[in-house]
């Protein structure tokens, strides 16, 4: 496996794990937040998620785009 493919694989699976955590853990907890504090809670949640995604998301996008144009041997564009 090429380095670019390995980095793309790792970034993608990090994102998959993060997305599932948000879907299964965080979003179901939103109704437990008091109605008056939902906007503040959601803003804080979004800000913190942004920091967590600041590095892996651009890596995933860049490596995916790179793999379209410079594919490792044996990887065809479907």
HTML snippet that shows the backbone in 3Dmol.js (N, CA, C, O; Angstrom):
<script src="https://3Dmol.org/build/3Dmol-min.js"></script>
<div id="view" style="width:600px;height:400px;position:relative"></div>
<script>
const pdb = `
ATOM      1  N   UNK A   1       0.860  -1.175   0.000  1.00  0.00           N
ATOM      2  CA  UNK A   1       0.000   0.000   0.000  1.00  0.00           C
ATOM      3  C   UNK A   1       0.906   1.237   0.000  1.00  0.00           C
ATOM      4  O   UNK A   1       1.856   1.324   0.778  1.00  0.00           O
ATOM      5  N   UNK A   2       0.603   2.169  -0.865  1.00  0.00           N
ATOM      6  CA  UNK A   2       1.409   3.388  -0.944  1.00  0.00           C
ATOM      7  C   UNK A   2       1.151   4.269   0.278  1.00  0.00           C
ATOM      8  O   UNK A   2       0.133   4.134   0.957  1.00  0.00           O
ATOM      9  N   UNK A   3       2.081   5.161   0.540  1.00  0.00           N
ATOM     10  CA  UNK A   3       1.933   6.068   1.674  1.00  0.00           C
ATOM     11  C   UNK A   3       0.694   6.940   1.553  1.00  0.00           C
ATOM     12  O   UNK A   3      -0.023   7.151   2.531  1.00  0.00           O
ATOM     13  N   UNK A   4       0.445   7.443   0.354  1.00  0.00           N
ATOM     14  CA  UNK A   4      -0.719   8.310   0.122  1.00  0.00           C
ATOM     15  C   UNK A   4      -2.014   7.544   0.388  1.00  0.00           C
ATOM     16  O   UNK A   4      -2.946   8.069   0.996  1.00  0.00           O
ATOM     17  N   UNK A   5      -2.054   6.309  -0.072  1.00  0.00           N
ATOM     18  CA  UNK A   5      -3.244   5.485   0.140  1.00  0.00           C
ATOM     19  C   UNK A   5      -3.426   5.166   1.627  1.00  0.00           C
ATOM     20  O   UNK A   5      -4.548   5.164   2.133  1.00  0.00           O
ATOM     21  N   UNK A   6      -2.317   4.896   2.322  1.00  0.00           N
ATOM     22  CA  UNK A   6      -2.394   4.602   3.756  1.00  0.00           C
ATOM     23  C   UNK A   6      -2.891   5.814   4.548  1.00  0.00           C
ATOM     24  O   UNK A   6      -3.700   5.671   5.464  1.00  0.00           O
ATOM     25  N   UNK A   7      -2.408   7.000   4.193  1.00  0.00           N
ATOM     26  CA  UNK A   7      -2.851   8.223   4.882  1.00  0.00           C
ATOM     27  C   UNK A   7      -4.336   8.454   4.610  1.00  0.00           C
ATOM     28  O   UNK A   7      -5.089   8.805   5.518  1.00  0.00           O
ATOM     29  N   UNK A   8      -4.753   8.257   3.366  1.00  0.00           N
ATOM     30  CA  UNK A   8      -6.167   8.442   3.012  1.00  0.00           C
ATOM     31  C   UNK A   8      -7.029   7.440   3.770  1.00  0.00           C
ATOM     32  O   UNK A   8      -8.088   7.799   4.284  1.00  0.00           O
ATOM     33  N   UNK A   9      -6.591   6.210   3.843  1.00  0.00           N
ATOM     34  CA  UNK A   9      -7.313   5.157   4.563  1.00  0.00           C
ATOM     35  C   UNK A   9      -7.462   5.529   6.041  1.00  0.00           C
ATOM     36  O   UNK A   9      -8.555   5.428   6.598  1.00  0.00           O
ATOM     37  N   UNK A  10      -6.374   5.954   6.672  1.00  0.00           N
ATOM     38  CA  UNK A  10      -6.408   6.315   8.094  1.00  0.00           C
ATOM     39  C   UNK A  10      -7.311   7.521   8.339  1.00  0.00           C
ATOM     40  O   UNK A  10      -8.102   7.521   9.283  1.00  0.00           O
ATOM     41  N   UNK A  11      -7.200   8.542   7.501  1.00  0.00           N
ATOM     42  CA  UNK A  11      -8.031   9.737   7.675  1.00  0.00           C
ATOM     43  C   UNK A  11      -9.509   9.407   7.485  1.00  0.00           C
ATOM     44  O   UNK A  11     -10.361   9.897   8.226  1.00  0.00           O
ATOM     45  N   UNK A  12      -9.804   8.580   6.497  1.00  0.00           N
ATOM     46  CA  UNK A  12     -11.198   8.201   6.253  1.00  0.00           C
ATOM     47  C   UNK A  12     -11.774   7.430   7.426  1.00  0.00           C
ATOM     48  O   UNK A  12     -12.897   7.703   7.852  1.00  0.00           O
ATOM     49  N   UNK A  13     -11.026   6.471   7.954  1.00  0.00           N
ATOM     50  CA  UNK A  13     -11.551   5.692   9.077  1.00  0.00           C
ATOM     51  C   UNK A  13     -11.639   6.510  10.361  1.00  0.00           C
ATOM     52  O   UNK A  13     -12.510   6.256  11.193  1.00  0.00           O
ATOM     53  N   UNK A  14     -10.755   7.484  10.535  1.00  0.00           N
ATOM     54  CA  UNK A  14     -10.906   8.404  11.662  1.00  0.00           C
ATOM     55  C   UNK A  14     -12.228   9.156  11.535  1.00  0.00           C
ATOM     56  O   UNK A  14     -12.978   9.280  12.504  1.00  0.00           O
ATOM     57  N   UNK A  15     -12.507   9.657  10.328  1.00  0.00           N
ATOM     58  CA  UNK A  15     -13.741  10.406  10.089  1.00  0.00           C
ATOM     59  C   UNK A  15     -14.971   9.511  10.284  1.00  0.00           C
ATOM     60  O   UNK A  15     -15.967   9.950  10.860  1.00  0.00           O
ATOM     61  N   UNK A  16     -14.910   8.282   9.816  1.00  0.00           N
ATOM     62  CA  UNK A  16     -16.028   7.346   9.998  1.00  0.00           C
ATOM     63  C   UNK A  16     -16.304   7.137  11.488  1.00  0.00           C
ATOM     64  O   UNK A  16     -17.455   7.184  11.923  1.00  0.00           O
ATOM     65  N   UNK A  17     -15.248   6.907  12.265  1.00  0.00           N
ATOM     66  CA  UNK A  17     -15.426   6.721  13.704  1.00  0.00           C
ATOM     67  C   UNK A  17     -15.996   7.955  14.377  1.00  0.00           C
ATOM     68  O   UNK A  17     -16.864   7.856  15.244  1.00  0.00           O
ATOM     69  N   UNK A  18     -15.508   9.111  13.977  1.00  0.00           N
ATOM     70  CA  UNK A  18     -16.002  10.358  14.556  1.00  0.00           C
ATOM     71  C   UNK A  18     -17.474  10.588  14.203  1.00  0.00           C
ATOM     72  O   UNK A  18     -18.271  10.969  15.060  1.00  0.00           O
ATOM     73  N   UNK A  19     -17.819  10.360  12.966  1.00  0.00           N
ATOM     74  CA  UNK A  19     -19.207  10.555  12.532  1.00  0.00           C
ATOM     75  C   UNK A  19     -20.148   9.608  13.271  1.00  0.00           C
ATOM     76  O   UNK A  19     -21.223  10.021  13.706  1.00  0.00           O
ATOM     77  N   UNK A  20     -19.757   8.354  13.415  1.00  0.00           N
ATOM     78  CA  UNK A  20     -20.598   7.406  14.156  1.00  0.00           C
ATOM     79  C   UNK A  20     -20.727   7.796  15.628  1.00  0.00           C
ATOM     80  O   UNK A  20     -21.796   7.645  16.218  1.00  0.00           O
ATOM     81  N   UNK A  21     -19.650   8.293  16.218  1.00  0.00           N
ATOM     82  CA  UNK A  21     -19.726   8.748  17.607  1.00  0.00           C
ATOM     83  C   UNK A  21     -20.721   9.889  17.737  1.00  0.00           C
ATOM     84  O   UNK A  21     -21.534   9.907  18.661  1.00  0.00           O
ATOM     85  N   UNK A  22     -20.658  10.830  16.826  1.00  0.00           N
ATOM     86  CA  UNK A  22     -21.590  11.958  16.866  1.00  0.00           C
ATOM     87  C   UNK A  22     -23.023  11.465  16.687  1.00  0.00           C
ATOM     88  O   UNK A  22     -23.917  11.864  17.433  1.00  0.00           O
ATOM     89  N   UNK A  23     -23.246  10.595  15.696  1.00  0.00           N
ATOM     90  CA  UNK A  23     -24.597  10.113  15.415  1.00  0.00           C
ATOM     91  C   UNK A  23     -25.182   9.295  16.556  1.00  0.00           C
ATOM     92  O   UNK A  23     -26.364   9.430  16.875  1.00  0.00           O
ATOM     93  N   UNK A  24     -24.368   8.450  17.172  1.00  0.00           N
ATOM     94  CA  UNK A  24     -24.873   7.507  18.175  1.00  0.00           C
ATOM     95  C   UNK A  24     -24.851   8.089  19.589  1.00  0.00           C
ATOM     96  O   UNK A  24     -25.711   7.760  20.406  1.00  0.00           O
ATOM     97  N   UNK A  25     -23.879   8.949  19.881  1.00  0.00           N
ATOM     98  CA  UNK A  25     -23.733   9.464  21.245  1.00  0.00           C
ATOM     99  C   UNK A  25     -24.239  10.896  21.382  1.00  0.00           C
ATOM    100  O   UNK A  25     -25.108  11.170  22.210  1.00  0.00           O
ATOM    101  N   UNK A  26     -23.701  11.808  20.578  1.00  0.00           N
ATOM    102  CA  UNK A  26     -23.982  13.227  20.791  1.00  0.00           C
ATOM    103  C   UNK A  26     -25.388  13.653  20.377  1.00  0.00           C
ATOM    104  O   UNK A  26     -26.106  14.256  21.175  1.00  0.00           O
ATOM    105  N   UNK A  27     -25.786  13.354  19.162  1.00  0.00           N
ATOM    106  CA  UNK A  27     -27.082  13.818  18.689  1.00  0.00           C
ATOM    107  C   UNK A  27     -28.247  13.306  19.534  1.00  0.00           C
ATOM    108  O   UNK A  27     -29.167  14.078  19.801  1.00  0.00           O
ATOM    109  N   UNK A  28     -28.254  12.051  19.965  1.00  0.00           N
ATOM    110  CA  UNK A  28     -29.362  11.611  20.827  1.00  0.00           C
ATOM    111  C   UNK A  28     -29.402  12.333  22.178  1.00  0.00           C
ATOM    112  O   UNK A  28     -30.450  12.360  22.823  1.00  0.00           O
ATOM    113  N   UNK A  29     -28.294  12.910  22.611  1.00  0.00           N
ATOM    114  CA  UNK A  29     -28.273  13.630  23.886  1.00  0.00           C
ATOM    115  C   UNK A  29     -28.794  15.066  23.770  1.00  0.00           C
ATOM    116  O   UNK A  29     -29.108  15.685  24.786  1.00  0.00           O
ATOM    117  N   UNK A  30     -28.889  15.593  22.574  1.00  0.00           N
ATOM    118  CA  UNK A  30     -29.346  16.972  22.406  1.00  0.00           C
ATOM    119  C   UNK A  30     -30.694  17.246  23.082  1.00  0.00           C
ATOM    120  O   UNK A  30     -30.840  18.302  23.698  1.00  0.00           O
ATOM    121  N   UNK A  31     -31.682  16.355  23.001  1.00  0.00           N
ATOM    122  CA  UNK A  31     -32.963  16.642  23.661  1.00  0.00           C
ATOM    123  C   UNK A  31     -32.859  16.772  25.187  1.00  0.00           C
ATOM    124  O   UNK A  31     -33.753  17.336  25.818  1.00  0.00           O
ATOM    125  N   UNK A  32     -31.791  16.262  25.776  1.00  0.00           N
ATOM    126  CA  UNK A  32     -31.647  16.353  27.227  1.00  0.00           C
ATOM    127  C   UNK A  32     -31.144  17.716  27.688  1.00  0.00           C
ATOM    128  O   UNK A  32     -31.140  18.015  28.882  1.00  0.00           O
ATOM    129  N   UNK A  33     -30.725  18.528  26.745  1.00  0.00           N
ATOM    130  CA  UNK A  33     -30.266  19.871  27.075  1.00  0.00           C
ATOM    131  C   UNK A  33     -31.500  20.759  27.207  1.00  0.00           C
ATOM    132  O   UNK A  33     -32.424  20.674  26.398  1.00  0.00           O
ATOM    133  N   UNK A  34     -31.510  21.601  28.221  1.00  0.00           N
ATOM    134  CA  UNK A  34     -32.664  22.494  28.421  1.00  0.00           C
ATOM    135  C   UNK A  34     -32.910  23.373  27.208  1.00  0.00           C
ATOM    136  O   UNK A  34     -31.969  23.803  26.541  1.00  0.00           O
ATOM    137  N   UNK A  35     -34.163  23.636  26.929  1.00  0.00           N
ATOM    138  CA  UNK A  35     -34.537  24.395  25.734  1.00  0.00           C
ATOM    139  C   UNK A  35     -33.866  25.766  25.691  1.00  0.00           C
ATOM    140  O   UNK A  35     -33.488  26.239  24.619  1.00  0.00           O
ATOM    141  N   UNK A  36     -33.720  26.395  26.834  1.00  0.00           N
ATOM    142  CA  UNK A  36     -33.124  27.732  26.848  1.00  0.00           C
ATOM    143  C   UNK A  36     -31.611  27.706  26.589  1.00  0.00           C
ATOM    144  O   UNK A  36     -31.032  28.723  26.208  1.00  0.00           O
ATOM    145  N   UNK A  37     -30.978  26.561  26.792  1.00  0.00           N
ATOM    146  CA  UNK A  37     -29.527  26.485  26.607  1.00  0.00           C
ATOM    147  C   UNK A  37     -29.104  25.763  25.325  1.00  0.00           C
ATOM    148  O   UNK A  37     -27.910  25.625  25.059  1.00  0.00           O
ATOM    149  N   UNK A  38     -30.059  25.310  24.543  1.00  0.00           N
ATOM    150  CA  UNK A  38     -29.732  24.586  23.305  1.00  0.00           C
ATOM    151  C   UNK A  38     -28.837  25.411  22.376  1.00  0.00           C
ATOM    152  O   UNK A  38     -27.834  24.881  21.898  1.00  0.00           O
ATOM    153  N   UNK A  39     -29.149  26.679  22.098  1.00  0.00           N
ATOM    154  CA  UNK A  39     -28.277  27.432  21.181  1.00  0.00           C
ATOM    155  C   UNK A  39     -26.832  27.525  21.679  1.00  0.00           C
ATOM    156  O   UNK A  39     -25.898  27.372  20.892  1.00  0.00           O
ATOM    157  N   UNK A  40     -26.642  27.770  22.964  1.00  0.00           N
ATOM    158  CA  UNK A  40     -25.286  27.869  23.527  1.00  0.00           C
ATOM    159  C   UNK A  40     -24.592  26.502  23.457  1.00  0.00           C
ATOM    160  O   UNK A  40     -23.423  26.417  23.083  1.00  0.00           O
ATOM    161  N   UNK A  41     -25.308  25.446  23.815  1.00  0.00           N
ATOM    162  CA  UNK A  41     -24.741  24.088  23.787  1.00  0.00           C
ATOM    163  C   UNK A  41     -24.357  23.699  22.370  1.00  0.00           C
ATOM    164  O   UNK A  41     -23.268  23.169  22.145  1.00  0.00           O
ATOM    165  N   UNK A  42     -25.235  23.954  21.416  1.00  0.00           N
ATOM    166  CA  UNK A  42     -24.978  23.582  20.024  1.00  0.00           C
ATOM    167  C   UNK A  42     -23.801  24.375  19.468  1.00  0.00           C
ATOM    168  O   UNK A  42     -22.978  23.822  18.739  1.00  0.00           O
ATOM    169  N   UNK A  43     -23.707  25.660  19.799  1.00  0.00           N
ATOM    170  CA  UNK A  43     -22.587  26.477  19.326  1.00  0.00           C
ATOM    171  C   UNK A  43     -21.262  25.955  19.883  1.00  0.00           C
ATOM    172  O   UNK A  43     -20.272  25.875  19.157  1.00  0.00           O
ATOM    173  N   UNK A  44     -21.242  25.603  21.159  1.00  0.00           N
ATOM    174  CA  UNK A  44     -20.029  25.065  21.772  1.00  0.00           C
ATOM    175  C   UNK A  44     -19.666  23.721  21.150  1.00  0.00           C
ATOM    176  O   UNK A  44     -18.495  23.446  20.890  1.00  0.00           O
ATOM    177  N   UNK A  45     -20.668  22.890  20.914  1.00  0.00           N
ATOM    178  CA  UNK A  45     -20.451  21.577  20.291  1.00  0.00           C
ATOM    179  C   UNK A  45     -19.851  21.743  18.895  1.00  0.00           C
ATOM    180  O   UNK A  45     -18.884  21.065  18.549  1.00  0.00           O
ATOM    181  N   UNK A  46     -20.415  22.631  18.107  1.00  0.00           N
ATOM    182  CA  UNK A  46     -19.947  22.864  16.747  1.00  0.00           C
ATOM    183  C   UNK A  46     -18.522  23.407  16.745  1.00  0.00           C
ATOM    184  O   UNK A  46     -17.695  22.977  15.941  1.00  0.00           O
ATOM    185  N   UNK A  47     -18.231  24.346  17.637  1.00  0.00           N
ATOM    186  CA  UNK A  47     -16.889  24.920  17.720  1.00  0.00           C
ATOM    187  C   UNK A  47     -15.854  23.846  18.076  1.00  0.00           C
ATOM    188  O   UNK A  47     -14.784  23.783  17.471  1.00  0.00           O
ATOM    189  N   UNK A  48     -16.175  23.021  19.040  1.00  0.00           N
ATOM    190  CA  UNK A  48     -15.237  21.976  19.456  1.00  0.00           C
ATOM    191  C   UNK A  48     -15.063  20.907  18.380  1.00  0.00           C
ATOM    192  O   UNK A  48     -13.966  20.379  18.198  1.00  0.00           O
ATOM    193  N   UNK A  49     -16.133  20.591  17.675  1.00  0.00           N
ATOM    194  CA  UNK A  49     -16.019  19.620  16.584  1.00  0.00           C
ATOM    195  C   UNK A  49     -15.140  20.180  15.479  1.00  0.00           C
ATOM    196  O   UNK A  49     -14.391  19.439  14.842  1.00  0.00           O
ATOM    197  N   UNK A  50     -15.228  21.474  15.249  1.00  0.00           N
ATOM    198  CA  UNK A  50     -14.392  22.106  14.227  1.00  0.00           C
ATOM    199  C   UNK A  50     -12.912  21.909  14.510  1.00  0.00           C
ATOM    200  O   UNK A  50     -12.133  21.632  13.598  1.00  0.00           O
ATOM    201  N   UNK A  51     -12.526  22.052  15.769  1.00  0.00           N
ATOM    202  CA  UNK A  51     -11.127  21.844  16.140  1.00  0.00           C
ATOM    203  C   UNK A  51     -10.719  20.394  15.913  1.00  0.00           C
ATOM    204  O   UNK A  51      -9.597  20.118  15.490  1.00  0.00           O
ATOM    205  N   UNK A  52     -11.621  19.482  16.191  1.00  0.00           N
ATOM    206  CA  UNK A  52     -11.308  18.065  16.023  1.00  0.00           C
ATOM    207  C   UNK A  52     -11.175  17.673  14.551  1.00  0.00           C
ATOM    208  O   UNK A  52     -10.436  16.750  14.209  1.00  0.00           O
ATOM    209  N   UNK A  53     -11.895  18.382  13.691  1.00  0.00           N
ATOM    210  CA  UNK A  53     -11.879  18.076  12.258  1.00  0.00           C
ATOM    211  C   UNK A  53     -10.864  18.897  11.470  1.00  0.00           C
ATOM    212  O   UNK A  53     -10.656  18.640  10.284  1.00  0.00           O
ATOM    213  N   UNK A  54     -10.235  19.867  12.100  1.00  0.00           N
ATOM    214  CA  UNK A  54      -9.361  20.815  11.400  1.00  0.00           C
ATOM    215  C   UNK A  54      -8.220  20.140  10.651  1.00  0.00           C
ATOM    216  O   UNK A  54      -7.808  20.634   9.601  1.00  0.00           O
ATOM    217  N   UNK A  55      -7.707  19.044  11.150  1.00  0.00           N
ATOM    218  CA  UNK A  55      -6.584  18.376  10.479  1.00  0.00           C
ATOM    219  C   UNK A  55      -7.038  17.170   9.648  1.00  0.00           C
ATOM    220  O   UNK A  55      -6.679  17.093   8.473  1.00  0.00           O
ATOM    221  N   UNK A  56      -7.811  16.226  10.201  1.00  0.00           N
ATOM    222  CA  UNK A  56      -8.126  15.032   9.401  1.00  0.00           C
ATOM    223  C   UNK A  56      -9.032  15.286   8.191  1.00  0.00           C
ATOM    224  O   UNK A  56      -8.882  14.609   7.174  1.00  0.00           O
ATOM    225  N   UNK A  57      -9.950  16.224   8.271  1.00  0.00           N
ATOM    226  CA  UNK A  57     -10.851  16.452   7.131  1.00  0.00           C
ATOM    227  C   UNK A  57     -10.095  16.963   5.900  1.00  0.00           C
ATOM    228  O   UNK A  57     -10.275  16.408   4.817  1.00  0.00           O
ATOM    229  N   UNK A  58      -9.259  17.995   6.023  1.00  0.00           N
ATOM    230  CA  UNK A  58      -8.502  18.419   4.834  1.00  0.00           C
ATOM    231  C   UNK A  58      -7.541  17.344   4.317  1.00  0.00           C
ATOM    232  O   UNK A  58      -7.324  17.230   3.110  1.00  0.00           O
ATOM    233  N   UNK A  59      -6.966  16.558   5.232  1.00  0.00           N
ATOM    234  CA  UNK A  59      -6.088  15.464   4.793  1.00  0.00           C
ATOM    235  C   UNK A  59      -6.876  14.458   3.971  1.00  0.00           C
ATOM    236  O   UNK A  59      -6.409  13.989   2.933  1.00  0.00           O
ATOM    237  N   UNK A  60      -8.070  14.130   4.439  1.00  0.00           N
ATOM    238  CA  UNK A  60      -8.904  13.166   3.711  1.00  0.00           C
ATOM    239  C   UNK A  60      -9.261  13.693   2.323  1.00  0.00           C
ATOM    240  O   UNK A  60      -9.173  12.959   1.339  1.00  0.00           O
ATOM    241  N   UNK A  61      -9.655  14.939   2.241  1.00  0.00           N
ATOM    242  CA  UNK A  61     -10.038  15.535   0.954  1.00  0.00           C
ATOM    243  C   UNK A  61      -8.833  15.599   0.015  1.00  0.00           C
ATOM    244  O   UNK A  61      -8.933  15.222  -1.153  1.00  0.00           O
ATOM    245  N   UNK A  62      -7.702  16.076   0.523  1.00  0.00           N
ATOM    246  CA  UNK A  62      -6.514  16.225  -0.324  1.00  0.00           C
ATOM    247  C   UNK A  62      -6.005  14.875  -0.830  1.00  0.00           C
ATOM    248  O   UNK A  62      -5.668  14.741  -2.006  1.00  0.00           O
ATOM    249  N   UNK A  63      -5.950  13.882   0.049  1.00  0.00           N
ATOM    250  CA  UNK A  63      -5.451  12.575  -0.396  1.00  0.00           C
ATOM    251  C   UNK A  63      -6.433  11.894  -1.343  1.00  0.00           C
ATOM    252  O   UNK A  63      -6.018  11.193  -2.266  1.00  0.00           O
ATOM    253  N   UNK A  64      -7.726  12.092  -1.123  1.00  0.00           N
ATOM    254  CA  UNK A  64      -8.714  11.516  -2.047  1.00  0.00           C
ATOM    255  C   UNK A  64      -8.565  12.149  -3.431  1.00  0.00           C
ATOM    256  O   UNK A  64      -8.584  11.451  -4.445  1.00  0.00           O
ATOM    257  N   UNK A  65      -8.417  13.468  -3.465  1.00  0.00           N
ATOM    258  CA  UNK A  65      -8.230  14.148  -4.753  1.00  0.00           C
ATOM    259  C   UNK A  65      -6.930  13.694  -5.413  1.00  0.00           C
ATOM    260  O   UNK A  65      -6.897  13.463  -6.622  1.00  0.00           O
ATOM    261  N   UNK A  66      -5.871  13.568  -4.636  1.00  0.00           N
ATOM    262  CA  UNK A  66      -4.587  13.134  -5.186  1.00  0.00           C
ATOM    263  C   UNK A  66      -4.689  11.727  -5.761  1.00  0.00           C
ATOM    264  O   UNK A  66      -4.088  11.431  -6.794  1.00  0.00           O
ATOM    265  N   UNK A  67      -5.445  10.863  -5.097  1.00  0.00           N
ATOM    266  CA  UNK A  67      -5.588   9.478  -5.581  1.00  0.00           C
ATOM    267  C   UNK A  67      -6.361   9.399  -6.890  1.00  0.00           C
ATOM    268  O   UNK A  67      -6.220   8.427  -7.631  1.00  0.00           O
ATOM    269  N   UNK A  68      -7.167  10.398  -7.183  1.00  0.00           N
ATOM    270  CA  UNK A  68      -7.884  10.412  -8.457  1.00  0.00           C
ATOM    271  C   UNK A  68      -6.896  10.642  -9.602  1.00  0.00           C
ATOM    272  O   UNK A  68      -7.020  10.049 -10.674  1.00  0.00           O
ATOM    273  N   UNK A  69      -5.920  11.509  -9.356  1.00  0.00           N
ATOM    274  CA  UNK A  69      -4.993  11.884 -10.422  1.00  0.00           C
ATOM    275  C   UNK A  69      -3.704  11.059 -10.444  1.00  0.00           C
ATOM    276  O   UNK A  69      -3.131  10.839 -11.511  1.00  0.00           O
ATOM    277  N   UNK A  70      -3.249  10.604  -9.285  1.00  0.00           N
ATOM    278  CA  UNK A  70      -2.014   9.814  -9.203  1.00  0.00           C
ATOM    279  C   UNK A  70      -2.327   8.567  -8.389  1.00  0.00           C
ATOM    280  O   UNK A  70      -2.145   8.539  -7.172  1.00  0.00           O
ATOM    281  N   UNK A  71      -2.797   7.543  -9.078  1.00  0.00           N
ATOM    282  CA  UNK A  71      -3.219   6.320  -8.406  1.00  0.00           C
ATOM    283  C   UNK A  71      -2.041   5.371  -8.213  1.00  0.00           C
ATOM    284  O   UNK A  71      -1.150   5.297  -9.059  1.00  0.00           O
ATOM    285  N   UNK A  72      -2.041   4.641  -7.087  1.00  0.00           N
ATOM    286  CA  UNK A  72      -1.014   3.625  -6.889  1.00  0.00           C
ATOM    287  C   UNK A  72      -1.185   2.516  -7.919  1.00  0.00           C
ATOM    288  O   UNK A  72      -2.283   2.330  -8.443  1.00  0.00           O
ATOM    289  N   UNK A  73      -0.126   1.779  -8.216  1.00  0.00           N
ATOM    290  CA  UNK A  73      -0.232   0.669  -9.164  1.00  0.00           C
ATOM    291  C   UNK A  73      -1.328  -0.315  -8.743  1.00  0.00           C
ATOM    292  O   UNK A  73      -1.425  -0.688  -7.574  1.00  0.00           O
ATOM    293  N   UNK A  74      -2.129  -0.716  -9.685  1.00  0.00           N
ATOM    294  CA  UNK A  74      -3.188  -1.683  -9.406  1.00  0.00           C
ATOM    295  C   UNK A  74      -4.498  -1.070  -8.949  1.00  0.00           C
ATOM    296  O   UNK A  74      -5.481  -1.788  -8.768  1.00  0.00           O
ATOM    297  N   UNK A  75      -4.534   0.246  -8.757  1.00  0.00           N
ATOM    298  CA  UNK A  75      -5.781   0.923  -8.347  1.00  0.00           C
ATOM    299  C   UNK A  75      -6.299   1.675  -9.560  1.00  0.00           C
ATOM    300  O   UNK A  75      -5.692   2.643 -10.019  1.00  0.00           O
ATOM    301  N   UNK A  76      -7.432   1.212 -10.069  1.00  0.00           N
ATOM    302  CA  UNK A  76      -8.006   1.821 -11.259  1.00  0.00           C
ATOM    303  C   UNK A  76      -9.116   2.798 -10.905  1.00  0.00           C
ATOM    304  O   UNK A  76      -9.767   2.667  -9.869  1.00  0.00           O
ATOM    305  N   UNK A  77      -9.321   3.764 -11.765  1.00  0.00           N
ATOM    306  CA  UNK A  77     -10.419   4.718 -11.595  1.00  0.00           C
ATOM    307  C   UNK A  77     -11.674   4.053 -12.130  1.00  0.00           C
ATOM    308  O   UNK A  77     -11.775   3.774 -13.325  1.00  0.00           O
ATOM    309  N   UNK A  78     -12.626   3.801 -11.249  1.00  0.00           N
ATOM    310  CA  UNK A  78     -13.832   3.063 -11.643  1.00  0.00           C
ATOM    311  C   UNK A  78     -14.790   3.925 -12.431  1.00  0.00           C
ATOM    312  O   UNK A  78     -15.852   3.454 -12.837  1.00  0.00           O
TER     313      UNK A  78
END
`;
const viewer = $3Dmol.createViewer("view");
viewer.addModel(pdb, "pdb");
viewer.setStyle({}, {cartoon: {color: "spectrum"}});
viewer.zoomTo();
viewer.render();
</script>
